[in-house]
Amino acid sequence: MDIGARAEMIFEVGHEDTAQWVGSGDVLVLATPRLIAMAEAVTFRAMPLPEGQTSLGVRVAMEHLAASPVGMSLTVRTEVTAVEEWRVTFTVNVIDRHGTTVGHGTIERVVVDRAMFLERVPRP
């Protein structure tokens, strides 16, 4: 990953994305956990890795600034701002179709060997 690398995805808020649906509130607007999941999806897709490696989200700092109703189109943009060995830091901006900033923040991901990581996951 190179500093300055960018990625972008467009999402439409669905009923399963609402605070009422996920249980983080009782209104039919985008839930903060879903905002974070959308942002993480873009950072994950922005990191093409060799076979056998994957990346894991390890730190999220997001502000959810505006409500987004069901049917609203959101553009999630990310940019790599730091690379330190296996750790990659992204800035994230989420904008709705009207140009309103819905959220912004940072996400850190680490690159790991998939098999070694899964070997260390405890059994239930």
Buried (B, 14 or more C-beta within 10 A) or exposed (E): BEEEBEBEBEBEBEEEBBBEBBEEEEEBBBBBBBBBBBBBBBBBEBBEEEEEBBBEBEEBEBEBEBBBEBEBEBBBBBBBBEBEEEBBBBBBBBBBEEEBEBBBBBBBBBBBEBEEEEEEEEEE
